[in-house]
Amino acid sequence: MSRLYEAHAYDAAHWPASHWRAAGPLPPAGAGALHGGSRADAVIIGAGYAGLNAALELAEAHGMAVTLLEAAAPGWAASGRNAGFVCLGGTVLDSDAIAARTGAQGVRDWAAFAEAAIDRVAENLDRHGIDARQGPQGELCLAHDAGFWARMQRAALPAGARLLPPAALREAGLAAPGFHGGVMLPAGFPVDPMAYAGGLARAALDAGVRLHSRSPVLAVEPAPGGWRVRCATGHVTAPRVLIATNGYGEDDLPPALAGRRLPVLTSILVTRPLGMAERAAQGWTSHAMAYDSRRLLHYFRLLPCGRFLFGMRGGLSAGPAGFERARRRVRAHFEALFPAWAGVETETIWSGLACATASGAPFAAAIPGHPGLFAAFGWHGNGVAAASEAGRRVARAMAGAPHGLPELLRALPPRFPLPALRRLWLALAYARYGLADGPLRTAGMVDSRGRGR
C-alpha cells in the first residue's frame, strides 16, 4: 500500500488544532476499533460526508446492516477541516467541457445534482437537528483582475445572481482592495463543518450503523458472498463495499483505483475575533461566503464569532517544514488581500487534503469490473454539498434502487500519467496557474508565490 505525502498527513493520532476542533464537541467515535470477524449487508470505508450520508441512506431507506470503518474518527479528515462552504461545485469543468463529454442532457443533470446537493445538506441539518448553519444564503465570486471582471459583466448570469461593482461591494460590506467587482450567486450557505460531520455521525449511530473508529483498512479482497474488508484486528464480509476516503485513502486500495486520485494540500487560518471598528476599517462586515477568481483561489468568510477565516490551495509537502512554509504563505496572502488586518493575530492555522482527478470531475459509482465494489471521491475542494448528495445516490445504486447519478459522476477518472510523479505534475500545474493568475500586488507585499517584496 502507498500514499502520496509524508506519513504526518495521515497520522490518526495527531488531530490538528483547528478552529473547528476548539469550537465544539468532537463527533462520536462509535464502538472503537474493529475486532473479530463479522458480516454486514454493506461496508463503508471512510466516515466523511460521503460515507456518513451513504450509511444513513442504506440504514434508513433500505434497512441494511451497515458497518462503517474509519481510520481515525469522524471529522478527523477533510470533513472536519474544510471552510464550511455549502455551495455549487465538485468539478473544475465548465458547462462546455461537461457538454463535450456528456451532451446537453449531462449538463442539465449535473446542474440539477449540484442544486440538490445544497438542498441535501439543508435537509440533513433540519431533519437531524444539527446546529451547524453559520451565515446567510449565497456565495460571492470576486474578480481578481480587470479582465475577469469584464468577462463577468459579459456572461449570462444564473437566475437570481447579481453583479456587484466595487461601490456595491462596499455598500454590502464586502470590500477589499484589489477586487474589481463580483457576482453574488444565490445558492449555498456556510456551516461549521465539524458540527455537520458530528451530527451526521450521531444520526448514523441512531439509525443502527455500526461505526468503528481507529480501524484503518489494510485490504479489500474478493470473498465468498462478496468482499472481505480486513483491518489489523478484524474483518467484515459483505456483498457491497463503498470506498469513500477521498484524498486520505491508501492510493492502491483497491488496486483498481491506484493512480486515479491526486490529494492536494489546502491551508486555512482563522484570526482572533475582530471588533466592529476593525471590520469597518477593512470594509468587510458581511458573513457571506466568498472566493476569488484565481486558479489558485483564495476563499474566506467572517465567522459568527467575529473571527475571519481565510484559506488557499498550494503546498507540496505535508511534513512540519512544509506546513511552516504554508503557514507563512497563507498569512502573507491574507495580509495582502486584507491590509487593514495586517496586524490582526492568527489564532489557529491548519492544513488538510482535498482530492482532484485527472478528468477534472468526481467519481461516485460502481468500479468497473468489480461487482459490488463502489467508490466516491474527487470533490476538488468543494465536497461539503457534492459529497453529501453523491453519498446518498451511490448508496441507492448499491441497494439496486433508482439513483439519479449524473453521467459525469459515473465515468471512472483515468490514471495520471506516471502516477509516482503526481507531486511533480502538481508543482508544474501550480507554476502554470500562478503565471496565469498574475502577481498578488494588492498591498505591494507578496508575489504570486507568497514571497515578500
C-alpha positions in Angstrom: 0.0 0.0 0.0 1.2 3.6 -0.6 0.3 7.2 -0.1 1.5 10.3 -1.8 2.5 12.6 1.1 4.6 12.2 4.2 3.2 10.0 7.0 2.5 13.0 9.1 -0.5 13.9 6.9 -2.2 10.5 7.7 -1.2 10.2 11.4 -4.6 9.4 13.1 -3.0 10.0 16.5 -2.4 13.7 15.5 -5.6 15.8 15.3 -4.8 19.3 14.0 -5.6 22.2 16.4 -8.2 23.8 14.1 -10.8 26.4 14.9 -13.5 23.8 14.4 -11.9 21.3 16.9 -11.8 24.1 19.5 -15.2 25.5 18.8 -17.4 22.5 19.9 -17.6 18.8 20.8 -15.8 16.2 18.6 -18.0 13.8 16.7 -18.8 10.5 18.3 -16.2 7.7 17.8 -18.7 4.8 17.8 -17.7 1.4 19.0 -14.0 1.8 18.8 -11.6 -0.4 16.8 -13.0 -3.4 14.9 -12.2 -6.8 16.4 -13.0 -10.3 15.2 -15.0 -11.3 12.2 -18.5 -10.3 11.2 -20.9 -9.9 8.2 -22.9 -7.0 7.0 -25.1 -6.0 4.2 -22.7 -3.2 3.3 -19.3 -1.9 4.4 -18.4 1.7 4.0 -14.7 2.8 4.3 -14.4 6.4 5.4 -16.6 8.4 7.8 -16.6 11.7 6.0 -19.6 13.4 4.3 -19.9 10.8 1.5 -19.5 7.8 3.8 -21.8 9.1 6.5 -24.6 10.0 4.1 -24.3 6.7 2.3 -24.5 4.9 5.6 -27.6 6.8 6.6 -29.3 6.1 3.2 -28.6 2.4 3.4 -29.7 2.0 7.0 -32.8 4.3 7.0 -34.1 3.9 3.5 -33.1 0.3 2.7 -33.0 -1.3 6.1 -29.5 -2.6 5.6 -27.0 -3.7 8.3 -24.1 -1.3 7.7 -20.6 -1.3 9.1 -18.7 2.0 8.8 -14.9 1.8 9.1 -12.8 4.9 9.8 -9.0 5.0 10.1 -9.2 7.9 12.6 -12.5 9.3 13.7 -15.5 11.1 12.0 -14.5 14.6 11.2 -10.7 14.0 11.5 -10.0 14.3 7.8 -11.4 16.8 5.2 -14.9 16.7 6.6 -13.7 18.3 9.8 -11.1 20.6 8.4 -12.7 22.5 5.5 -14.0 26.0 5.3 -17.7 25.1 5.6 -18.8 26.3 2.2 -22.1 24.5 1.2 -22.0 25.6 -2.4 -22.3 24.6 -6.0 -19.2 22.7 -7.2 -17.3 19.4 -7.2 -15.8 19.7 -10.6 -13.3 22.1 -12.3 -15.1 21.6 -15.7 -17.3 24.4 -17.1 -20.5 23.7 -18.9 -18.9 23.5 -22.3 -16.4 20.8 -21.1 -19.2 18.8 -19.5 -21.3 19.1 -22.6 -18.4 17.7 -24.7 -18.4 14.6 -22.5 -22.0 14.0 -21.7 -24.1 16.2 -24.1 -26.6 18.9 -23.2 -28.6 16.5 -21.0 -25.5 15.7 -19.0 -25.0 19.4 -18.3 -28.6 19.7 -17.1 -28.3 16.6 -14.9 -25.1 17.9 -13.3 -26.7 21.3 -12.7 -29.7 19.6 -11.1 -27.4 17.4 -9.0 -25.4 20.5 -7.7 -28.6 22.3 -6.7 -29.9 19.1 -5.0 -26.6 18.7 -3.1 -27.1 22.1 -1.4 -30.7 21.1 -0.5 -29.4 17.8 0.8 -27.2 19.5 3.4 -30.1 21.8 4.5 -32.4 18.8 4.8 -29.8 16.9 6.8 -29.4 19.8 9.2 -33.2 20.2 9.6 -34.1 16.5 9.8 -31.4 15.6 12.3 -31.5 18.8 14.4 -27.8 19.6 13.5 -26.9 23.1 14.8 -24.3 24.0 12.1 -25.6 26.7 9.9 -23.4 29.9 10.2 -24.4 32.6 7.8 -26.6 34.0 5.0 -27.7 32.4 1.7 -25.5 33.0 -1.3 -21.8 32.9 -2.4 -19.7 35.7 -3.8 -17.1 35.3 -6.6 -14.7 38.2 -6.7 -12.9 39.2 -9.9 -9.1 39.4 -9.1 -8.3 41.4 -12.2 -10.0 43.8 -14.7 -10.1 41.1 -17.5 -12.1 38.7 -15.3 -14.4 41.5 -14.2 -15.1 42.3 -17.9 -15.9 38.6 -18.6 -18.2 38.5 -15.6 -20.1 41.5 -17.0 -20.5 39.8 -20.4 -21.5 36.4 -19.1 -25.1 35.2 -18.8 -25.8 35.1 -15.1 -27.8 32.3 -13.4 -31.3 33.1 -12.2 -31.1 35.2 -9.0 -27.4 36.2 -9.4 -26.3 39.8 -9.0 -23.4 41.7 -10.4 -21.7 43.8 -7.8 -19.3 46.6 -8.9 -16.9 48.0 -6.4 -19.3 50.5 -5.0 -21.9 47.9 -4.4 -19.4 45.6 -2.8 -18.5 48.4 -0.3 -22.2 49.0 0.4 -22.7 45.3 1.1 -19.8 45.1 3.5 -17.7 43.0 1.1 -14.9 45.4 0.3 -11.2 44.5 -0.1 -8.7 46.4 -2.3 -7.7 44.8 -5.5 -11.0 43.2 -6.3 -12.7 44.7 -9.4 -16.2 43.5 -8.8 -18.1 40.3 -8.2 -21.1 38.1 -8.7 -23.3 37.1 -5.9 -24.7 33.7 -6.6 -28.0 32.8 -4.8 -27.2 29.2 -3.9 -25.4 27.9 -0.8 -24.8 28.8 2.8 -21.9 28.4 5.3 -21.7 25.8 8.1 -19.5 24.6 10.9 -18.1 21.6 9.1 -17.1 19.7 12.2 -20.6 20.2 13.7 -22.2 18.9 10.5 -19.9 15.8 10.5 -20.7 15.2 14.1 -24.4 15.5 13.6 -24.3 13.0 10.7 -22.3 10.6 12.8 -24.8 10.8 15.6 -27.7 10.3 13.2 -25.9 7.2 11.7 -25.4 5.7 15.1 -29.1 6.3 15.9 -30.0 4.6 12.7 -28.2 1.4 13.8 -25.0 1.9 11.8 -22.0 0.1 13.3 -19.3 2.7 13.4 -15.7 1.7 14.2 -13.1 4.4 14.5 -9.4 3.7 14.8 -9.9 0.9 12.2 -7.7 1.6 9.1 -8.4 -0.8 6.3 -5.5 -2.9 5.2 -7.1 -4.8 2.3 -10.3 -5.2 0.3 -10.3 -8.8 -1.0 -12.8 -10.9 -3.0 -14.5 -13.4 -0.7 -17.5 -15.9 -0.9 -20.6 -13.7 -0.9 -18.8 -10.5 -2.0 -15.8 -8.8 -0.4 -13.8 -9.1 2.8 -12.6 -5.8 4.3 -9.7 -6.5 6.5 -8.3 -4.4 9.4 -5.4 -5.1 11.7 -7.6 -6.8 14.4 -10.7 -7.9 12.5 -12.6 -8.2 9.2 -16.1 -7.7 7.8 -17.5 -9.6 4.8 -20.3 -8.0 2.8 -21.7 -8.1 -0.8 -21.4 -4.4 -1.1 -18.4 -2.1 -0.3 -18.1 1.7 -0.7 -14.6 3.3 -0.6 -15.2 6.9 0.4 -11.8 8.1 1.7 -11.3 10.8 -0.9 -7.7 12.2 -0.6 -6.9 10.3 2.6 -7.1 6.7 1.5 -4.3 4.3 0.5 -3.6 5.1 -3.1 -3.7 1.4 -4.2 -6.7 0.3 -2.0 -8.1 -1.3 -4.1 -5.6 -1.6 -7.0 -8.3 -0.6 -9.4 -8.1 2.9 -8.0 -4.3 3.2 -8.0 -3.1 6.4 -9.6 -6.5 7.9 -10.1 -6.6 10.3 -7.2 -4.5 13.4 -6.6 -4.6 14.6 -3.0 -3.9 18.3 -2.9 -2.9 20.4 0.2 -5.1 23.3 1.3 -4.5 25.6 4.3 -6.8 27.7 6.5 -6.1 30.3 9.1 -8.6 31.9 11.5 -7.9 35.2 13.2 -8.7 36.3 16.7 -12.1 38.0 17.0 -12.4 41.3 15.1 -14.1 44.2 16.7 -16.7 46.2 14.8 -14.3 49.1 14.2 -11.7 46.7 12.8 -14.3 45.2 10.4 -15.4 48.6 9.3 -11.8 49.8 8.8 -11.4 47.0 6.2 -14.9 47.4 4.8 -15.7 43.7 5.3 -18.7 43.3 7.7 -20.8 40.7 5.9 -20.9 37.0 6.9 -21.3 35.8 3.3 -19.1 33.1 1.8 -16.6 34.5 -0.8 -13.8 33.3 -3.1 -11.8 34.9 -5.8 -11.4 34.1 -9.5 -7.8 32.9 -9.4 -6.9 29.4 -10.4 -5.0 29.2 -7.2 -8.0 30.6 -5.4 -8.4 32.2 -2.0 -11.6 31.6 0.0 -12.8 33.5 3.0 -15.6 34.5 5.3 -16.4 36.2 8.5 -17.5 33.7 11.2 -20.4 34.3 13.6 -17.9 34.7 16.5 -16.3 37.7 14.7 -13.2 35.7 13.6 -12.1 35.8 10.0 -11.4 32.6 8.1 -9.0 32.7 5.1 -7.8 29.7 3.1 -5.9 28.9 -0.1 -4.6 26.0 -2.1 -1.0 25.1 -2.5 1.9 23.3 -0.9 3.8 20.2 -1.9 4.9 18.8 1.4 2.8 17.7 4.4 5.7 17.5 6.8 6.5 20.0 9.5 8.8 22.1 7.2 6.1 22.1 4.5 3.5 23.2 7.0 5.6 26.1 8.1 6.1 27.2 4.5 2.3 27.0 4.0 1.7 28.9 7.2 3.9 31.8 6.1 2.4 31.8 2.6 -1.3 31.9 3.6 -0.5 34.6 6.2 1.2 36.7 3.6 -1.7 36.4 1.1 -4.2 37.2 3.9 -2.3 40.4 4.7 -2.0 41.4 1.1 -5.7 41.0 0.3 -6.9 42.4 3.7 -4.2 45.0 4.5 -6.3 46.7 7.3 -6.0 43.5 9.2 -2.2 43.0 8.7 -1.7 43.4 12.4 -4.5 41.0 13.5 -3.1 37.9 15.0 -3.7 34.4 13.7 -5.4 32.3 16.3 -5.3 28.9 14.6 -4.0 27.6 11.3 -4.1 24.1 9.8 -3.8 22.1 6.6 -5.5 19.2 5.1 -6.0 17.2 1.9 -8.6 17.8 -0.8 -8.8 15.5 -3.8 -8.5 16.1 -7.6 -8.8 13.8 -10.5 -7.2 13.7 -14.0 -10.7 14.0 -15.5 -11.5 17.2 -13.5 -14.7 15.5 -12.3 -15.6 13.5 -9.2 -16.5 9.8 -9.3 -19.4 8.1 -7.4 -20.4 4.8 -8.9 -19.6 1.1 -9.2 -16.0 0.4 -10.0 -16.0 -1.3 -13.4 -15.1 -5.0 -13.4 -15.6 -5.3 -9.6 -19.2 -6.3 -8.9 -20.3 -5.0 -5.6 -17.4 -2.6 -5.2 -18.1 1.2 -5.3 -16.2 4.4 -4.7 -16.8 8.1 -4.2 -14.0 10.6 -4.4 -12.6 13.7 -6.2 -14.6 16.7 -5.0 -11.9 19.2 -6.0 -12.2 21.1 -2.7 -16.0 21.6 -2.9 -17.3 18.4 -1.2 -19.5 19.6 1.6 -22.6 19.5 -0.6 -21.5 17.4 -3.5 -20.1 14.5 -1.4 -23.3 14.6 0.8 -25.6 14.1 -2.2 -23.3 11.7 -4.0 -23.1 9.6 -0.9 -26.9 9.3 -0.9 -27.1 8.5 -4.6 -24.3 6.0 -4.7 -25.9 4.2 -1.7 -29.1 3.8 -3.8 -27.0 2.3 -6.5 -25.5 -0.1 -4.0 -29.1 -1.1 -3.0 -30.1 -1.7 -6.6 -32.5 1.2 -6.5 -33.0 4.1 -8.9 -30.2 6.5 -8.1 -30.1 9.5 -10.4 -26.3 9.7 -10.5 -25.3 12.1 -13.3 -23.3 10.7 -16.2 -20.4 12.9 -15.2 -20.1 11.1 -11.9 -20.3 7.6 -13.3 -17.1 7.9 -15.5 -14.1 6.4 -13.7 -11.3 9.0 -14.0 -8.2 7.9 -15.9 -4.9 7.2 -14.1 -2.5 10.1 -14.0 0.5 9.6 -16.4 3.4 8.1 -14.4 1.4 8.3 -11.1 4.5 8.2 -9.0 5.3 11.7 -10.3 2.0 13.3 -9.3 3.6 15.7 -6.9 5.9 16.9 -9.8 2.9 17.3 -12.1 1.2 19.3 -9.3 4.2 21.6 -8.9 4.2 22.3 -12.6 0.5 23.0 -12.5 0.9 25.4 -9.6 3.6 27.2 -11.5 1.4 27.5 -14.6 -1.6 28.6 -12.6 0.4 31.2 -10.7 1.6 32.7 -14.0 -2.0 32.8 -15.4 -3.3 34.4 -12.2 -0.6 37.1 -12.2 1.2 38.6 -9.2 -0.6 39.4 -6.0 0.1 43.1 -5.9 -2.8 44.4 -3.7 -0.7 45.8 -0.9 2.7 45.5 -2.5 3.6 42.8 -0.1 3.9 39.4 -1.9 4.1 38.0 -5.3 2.1 35.0 -6.6 4.4 32.6 -4.8 4.0 34.2 -1.4 7.5 35.8 -1.3 7.9 39.1 0.4 8.8 42.1 -1.7 
